[in-house]
């Protein structure tokens, strides 16, 4: 998992062949104290997400 509070991003990586319904993901994040605004699915790795966030953060 990758969290960036400044950009308000939480990225979660799943194991190959695994999936989690949006409702279950939303519930897990809410139970962990996060407020979920939107869920976006991506093929990007956590490292790619980290690099992208780093580039857009001033």
Secondary structure, 3 states (H helix, E strand, C coil): CEEECCCCEEECCCCCCCCCCHHHHHHHHHHCCCCCCCCCCCCCCHHHHHHHHHHHCC
